[in-house]
Amino acid sequence: MIRMYSKRLLMPFVGVIQVAELGRTRAMSADGVNWAIQYAQSEDTHRRTNNPVEDAGNHYILVATIARGYLEKKPGHKYLDPDVQSAIDRLYEAVTGTTVPFAAEDRYEYWLLDDADARPLALLQSTVNENDMKLPSPHPVWLAMPAAQLEIQAPEPVNEYYVLPPVSPGEYEVRVVVYHPETLTPLVTDEGAELSLGSVRVE
């Protein structure tokens, strides 16, 4: 059964994300139109792979995207369970055949409290799973300032690549999809989700 819900993106609050879950596969969207479909790898599989497009906490990898109703499956994930392809198709049918927003289910909350009287000051984190309450708590600090004033760490180098099968000689267009760093949903421009980087000639 597919579970559909919404949850807040916090520290600080930047919006609500829509989620559809089926087993270890999930679809996530910030706008209800463009979706990232992710698969939770097992611990053993995670140790044997080195894919930067993943959730470091839960070992999720990006296996497909939905942009303007079009499903695109990502190549190169040879360790996926046999049922993952079916789960991707079922999630695609589910999220493109329903309406958003989904009902909010992140009712388990972690608050920053006032030291003097323990009154709630700021909501730091929320979750849909009660078992997550047993995990280590985030550092209880709230910075109420514009994002432009926050210290920005240098991004880690990205070395993602795919080995493509042999192709016939000729001219080929190079197109890329840029994803949101937190939700892994495609960022869409007026031209769509894909951006053209030019062309390359294969001899």
Beta strands, then each sheet from edge to edge (+ up, - down):
strand 1: 3-9
strand 2: 15-22
strand 3: 25-29
strand 4: 35-40
strand 5: 54-55
strand 6: 60-67
strand 7: 70-73
strand 8: 108-113
strand 9: 120-127
strand 10: 170-177
strand 11: 194-202
sheet 1: 1+ 2- 3+ 4- 6+ 5-
sheet 2: 1+ 2- 3+ 4- 6+ 7-
sheet 3: 8+ 9-
sheet 4: 10+ 11-
end
